Amino acid sequence: QSLGYQGINLVETGFRLNVTELHKLGYKPSALPPTIRPYVIGRDLVQHQEERYVIDFYGLEPDQARTAYPQLWERLARHIYPVRQQNNRALYRNQWWLFGEPRPGLRRALATAPLYIATSRTAKHRIFSFLPAGTLPDTKIVAIALDDGCALATLSSRIHIVWAARAGGW
């Protein structure tokens, strides 16, 4: 089994929610349904982390999502559906309520651990940090399915940073 995974690719920004939008939908960050997940982008790991969320219907059939979360379904129908119907990829058009790349392998790898290690693929400096397993990483983040402090220390060590730079960052 792999340890490193590229984060999810939303393809459309309409899945994103900021704190204000979250409150308008009647949700609080402390009491979210399983279909609203915290979401981080690469910049959050190297600068100030912004509070953002995504609507994630992964694992639900359309009828389940529409029935259980009508308000969230309606939002995606307004913001995602029209754009996806213009997309050349049939998968994106036909499964418009799902992220473009939902990364099932990543989800399986993170399902049992409380934390994972994350690093931005595009940052000038290689910085590693822990993220809660419930937080979805963006496509520009590499998620490493380890929750061990020793692994974090090793990845953050000078020797690893030098090796990674010479190996091409991977």
C-alpha atoms as a printed R data frame, in Angstrom:
    type eleno elety resid chain resno       x      y       z
1   ATOM     1    CA   GLN     A     1   0.000  0.000   0.000
2   ATOM     2    CA   SER     A     2   1.175  3.515  -0.812
3   ATOM     3    CA   LEU     A     3   1.909  6.150   1.794
4   ATOM     4    CA   GLY     A     4   1.830  9.308  -0.327
5   ATOM     5    CA   TYR     A     5  -1.251 10.571  -2.148
6   ATOM     6    CA   GLN     A     6  -2.097 13.618  -4.169
7   ATOM     7    CA   GLY     A     7  -5.029 15.502  -2.658
8   ATOM     8    CA   ILE     A     8  -8.476 15.804  -4.175
9   ATOM     9    CA   ASN     A     9  -9.173 17.864  -7.266
10  ATOM    10    CA   LEU     A    10 -12.481 19.706  -7.039
11  ATOM    11    CA   VAL     A    11 -12.362 20.805 -10.695
12  ATOM    12    CA   GLU     A    12 -15.058 23.410  -9.843
13  ATOM    13    CA   THR     A    13 -14.852 25.953  -7.022
14  ATOM    14    CA   GLY     A    14 -18.594 25.703  -6.332
15  ATOM    15    CA   PHE     A    15 -17.901 22.875  -3.861
16  ATOM    16    CA   ARG     A    16 -16.091 25.319  -1.570
17  ATOM    17    CA   LEU     A    17 -17.686 27.066   1.395
18  ATOM    18    CA   ASN     A    18 -16.212 29.817   3.522
19  ATOM    19    CA   VAL     A    19 -17.308 30.395   7.116
20  ATOM    20    CA   THR     A    20 -19.910 32.997   6.130
21  ATOM    21    CA   GLU     A    21 -21.499 30.636   3.587
22  ATOM    22    CA   LEU     A    22 -21.423 27.837   6.141
23  ATOM    23    CA   HIS     A    23 -23.374 29.984   8.610
24  ATOM    24    CA   LYS     A    24 -25.859 31.060   5.916
25  ATOM    25    CA   LEU     A    25 -26.573 27.381   5.289
26  ATOM    26    CA   GLY     A    26 -27.268 26.986   9.022
27  ATOM    27    CA   TYR     A    27 -24.142 25.070   9.999
28  ATOM    28    CA   LYS     A    28 -21.461 25.703  12.599
29  ATOM    29    CA   PRO     A    29 -17.842 24.509  12.248
30  ATOM    30    CA   SER     A    30 -18.229 22.637  15.543
31  ATOM    31    CA   ALA     A    31 -21.276 20.641  14.333
32  ATOM    32    CA   LEU     A    32 -20.895 19.719  10.676
33  ATOM    33    CA   PRO     A    33 -22.738 16.977   8.831
34  ATOM    34    CA   PRO     A    34 -20.458 14.304   7.318
35  ATOM    35    CA   THR     A    35 -20.953 15.874   3.872
36  ATOM    36    CA   ILE     A    36 -19.217 19.133   4.821
37  ATOM    37    CA   ARG     A    37 -15.502 18.672   5.380
38  ATOM    38    CA   PRO     A    38 -12.673 21.011   6.349
39  ATOM    39    CA   TYR     A    39 -10.465 21.673   3.314
40  ATOM    40    CA   VAL     A    40  -6.880 22.928   3.026
41  ATOM    41    CA   ILE     A    41  -4.873 24.189   0.089
42  ATOM    42    CA   GLY     A    42  -1.090 24.354  -0.274
43  ATOM    43    CA   ARG     A    43  -0.905 27.986   0.823
44  ATOM    44    CA   ASP     A    44  -2.513 27.031   4.148
45  ATOM    45    CA   LEU     A    45   0.496 24.875   4.997
46  ATOM    46    CA   VAL     A    46   3.122 27.538   4.355
47  ATOM    47    CA   GLN     A    47   1.294 30.747   5.283
48  ATOM    48    CA   HIS     A    48  -1.710 31.570   7.441
49  ATOM    49    CA   GLN     A    49  -4.354 28.835   7.340
50  ATOM    50    CA   GLU     A    50  -7.777 30.004   6.189
51  ATOM    51    CA   GLU     A    51 -10.898 28.321   7.432
52  ATOM    52    CA   ARG     A    52 -12.638 26.725   4.449
53  ATOM    53    CA   TYR     A    53 -14.870 23.765   3.794
54  ATOM    54    CA   VAL     A    54 -16.158 21.671   0.892
55  ATOM    55    CA   ILE     A    55 -19.411 19.883   0.158
56  ATOM    56    CA   ASP     A    56 -18.423 16.236  -0.262
57  ATOM    57    CA   PHE     A    57 -21.062 13.757  -1.473
58  ATOM    58    CA   TYR     A    58 -18.475 11.016  -2.057
59  ATOM    59    CA   GLY     A    59 -19.990  7.615  -1.291
60  ATOM    60    CA   LEU     A    60 -23.585  8.793  -1.702
61  ATOM    61    CA   GLU     A    61 -25.873  8.071  -4.606
62  ATOM    62    CA   PRO     A    62 -27.568 11.157  -6.091
63  ATOM    63    CA   ASP     A    63 -30.965 10.297  -4.575
64  ATOM    64    CA   GLN     A    64 -29.413  9.797  -1.142
65  ATOM    65    CA   ALA     A    65 -27.599 13.131  -1.301
66  ATOM    66    CA   ARG     A    66 -30.633 15.014  -2.630
67  ATOM    67    CA   THR     A    67 -32.946 13.550   0.042
68  ATOM    68    CA   ALA     A    68 -30.620 13.780   3.045
69  ATOM    69    CA   TYR     A    69 -29.081 17.190   2.242
70  ATOM    70    CA   PRO     A    70 -31.510 19.106   0.001
71  ATOM    71    CA   GLN     A    71 -30.010 22.523   0.715
72  ATOM    72    CA   LEU     A    72 -26.473 21.376  -0.135
73  ATOM    73    CA   TRP     A    73 -27.728 19.502  -3.210
74  ATOM    74    CA   GLU     A    74 -29.498 22.642  -4.430
75  ATOM    75    CA   ARG     A    75 -26.326 24.686  -4.006
76  ATOM    76    CA   LEU     A    76 -24.342 22.230  -6.123
77  ATOM    77    CA   ALA     A    77 -27.143 22.068  -8.682
78  ATOM    78    CA   ARG     A    78 -26.910 25.874  -9.056
79  ATOM    79    CA   HIS     A    79 -23.118 26.212  -9.007
80  ATOM    80    CA   ILE     A    80 -21.713 22.933 -10.357
81  ATOM    81    CA   TYR     A    81 -24.257 21.324 -12.668
82  ATOM    82    CA   PRO     A    82 -24.376 24.057 -15.361
83  ATOM    83    CA   VAL     A    83 -20.580 24.231 -15.584
84  ATOM    84    CA   ARG     A    84 -20.082 20.473 -15.614
85  ATOM    85    CA   GLN     A    85 -22.584 20.026 -18.447
86  ATOM    86    CA   GLN     A    86 -20.126 21.968 -20.621
87  ATOM    87    CA   ASN     A    87 -17.147 19.789 -19.623
88  ATOM    88    CA   ASN     A    88 -15.613 17.522 -22.289
89  ATOM    89    CA   ARG     A    89 -15.054 14.641 -19.855
90  ATOM    90    CA   ALA     A    90 -18.130 12.414 -19.663
91  ATOM    91    CA   LEU     A    91 -17.301 11.385 -16.091
92  ATOM    92    CA   TYR     A    92 -17.386 15.030 -14.953
93  ATOM    93    CA   ARG     A    93 -20.687 15.627 -16.768
94  ATOM    94    CA   ASN     A    94 -22.354 12.431 -15.555
95  ATOM    95    CA   GLN     A    95 -21.147 12.620 -11.938
96  ATOM    96    CA   TRP     A    96 -21.372 16.383 -11.566
97  ATOM    97    CA   TRP     A    97 -22.171 16.271  -7.798
98  ATOM    98    CA   LEU     A    98 -18.769 14.666  -7.063
99  ATOM    99    CA   PHE     A    99 -15.290 16.160  -7.084
100 ATOM   100    CA   GLY     A   100 -13.442 15.761 -10.361
101 ATOM   101    CA   GLU     A   101 -10.834 13.551  -8.679
102 ATOM   102    CA   PRO     A   102 -12.226 12.285  -5.344
103 ATOM   103    CA   ARG     A   103  -9.128 10.099  -4.629
104 ATOM   104    CA   PRO     A   104 -10.592  6.875  -3.177
105 ATOM   105    CA   GLY     A   105  -7.095  5.536  -2.367
106 ATOM   106    CA   LEU     A   106  -6.331  8.600  -0.270
107 ATOM   107    CA   ARG     A   107  -9.629  8.267   1.561
108 ATOM   108    CA   ARG     A   108  -8.988  4.580   2.354
109 ATOM   109    CA   ALA     A   109  -5.469  5.338   3.580
110 ATOM   110    CA   LEU     A   110  -6.656  8.111   5.916
111 ATOM   111    CA   ALA     A   111  -9.765  6.318   7.198
112 ATOM   112    CA   THR     A   112  -8.156  4.688  10.247
113 ATOM   113    CA   ALA     A   113  -5.648  7.269  11.496
114 ATOM   114    CA   PRO     A   114  -6.448 10.418  13.477
115 ATOM   115    CA   LEU     A   115  -3.782 12.455  11.639
116 ATOM   116    CA   TYR     A   116  -1.723 12.499   8.481
117 ATOM   117    CA   ILE     A   117   1.350 14.369   7.328
118 ATOM   118    CA   ALA     A   118   0.915 16.954   4.587
119 ATOM   119    CA   THR     A   119   3.241 19.010   2.420
120 ATOM   120    CA   SER     A   120   2.589 21.455  -0.390
121 ATOM   121    CA   ARG     A   121   3.697 20.207  -3.816
122 ATOM   122    CA   THR     A   122   4.303 23.741  -5.087
123 ATOM   123    CA   ALA     A   123   6.015 25.486  -2.164
124 ATOM   124    CA   LYS     A   124   9.564 26.772  -2.500
125 ATOM   125    CA   HIS     A   125  10.504 25.145   0.825
126 ATOM   126    CA   ARG     A   126   9.535 21.610   1.861
127 ATOM   127    CA   ILE     A   127   7.466 21.985   5.032
128 ATOM   128    CA   PHE     A   128   5.686 19.021   6.632
129 ATOM   129    CA   SER     A   129   2.888 19.244   9.179
130 ATOM   130    CA   PHE     A   130   0.153 17.158  10.724
131 ATOM   131    CA   LEU     A   131  -3.466 17.580   9.632
132 ATOM   132    CA   PRO     A   132  -6.557 15.937  11.133
133 ATOM   133    CA   ALA     A   133  -7.640 12.935   9.052
134 ATOM   134    CA   GLY     A   134 -11.089 14.500   8.544
135 ATOM   135    CA   THR     A   135  -9.537 17.397   6.643
136 ATOM   136    CA   LEU     A   136  -9.472 16.999   2.867
137 ATOM   137    CA   PRO     A   137  -6.251 18.116   1.162
138 ATOM   138    CA   ASP     A   138  -6.325 19.977  -2.155
139 ATOM   139    CA   THR     A   139  -4.667 18.582  -5.263
140 ATOM   140    CA   LYS     A   140  -1.564 20.701  -4.613
141 ATOM   141    CA   ILE     A   141  -0.933 18.872  -1.339
142 ATOM   142    CA   VAL     A   142   0.737 15.517  -0.898
143 ATOM   143    CA   ALA     A   143  -0.881 13.612   1.966
144 ATOM   144    CA   ILE     A   144   1.351 11.058   3.645
145 ATOM   145    CA   ALA     A   145  -0.634  8.377   5.444
146 ATOM   146    CA   LEU     A   146   1.459  8.386   8.615
147 ATOM   147    CA   ASP     A   147   0.465  9.737  12.023
148 ATOM   148    CA   ASP     A   148   3.803  9.107  13.715
149 ATOM   149    CA   GLY     A   149   5.833 11.975  15.164
150 ATOM   150    CA   CYS     A   150   9.064 10.166  14.283
151 ATOM   151    CA   ALA     A   151   8.024 10.079  10.620
152 ATOM   152    CA   LEU     A   152   7.247 13.803  10.744
153 ATOM   153    CA   ALA     A   153  10.653 14.493  12.293
154 ATOM   154    CA   THR     A   154  12.410 12.375   9.665
155 ATOM   155    CA   LEU     A   155  10.601 14.056   6.774
156 ATOM   156    CA   SER     A   156  11.376 17.486   8.274
157 ATOM   157    CA   SER     A   157  15.049 16.683   8.855
158 ATOM   158    CA   ARG     A   158  17.780 18.471   6.927
159 ATOM   159    CA   ILE     A   159  19.044 15.217   5.476
160 ATOM   160    CA   HIS     A   160  15.620 14.401   4.001
161 ATOM   161    CA   ILE     A   161  15.132 17.939   2.683
162 ATOM   162    CA   VAL     A   162  18.484 17.783   0.850
163 ATOM   163    CA   TRP     A   163  17.704 14.308  -0.499
164 ATOM   164    CA   ALA     A   164  14.201 15.359  -1.658
165 ATOM   165    CA   ALA     A   165  15.584 18.420  -3.445
166 ATOM   166    CA   ARG     A   166  18.119 16.263  -5.304
167 ATOM   167    CA   ALA     A   167  15.550 13.544  -6.059
168 ATOM   168    CA   GLY     A   168  13.289 16.096  -7.710
169 ATOM   169    CA   GLY     A   169  11.049 16.814  -4.742
170 ATOM   170    CA   TRP     A   170   9.411 13.394  -4.687
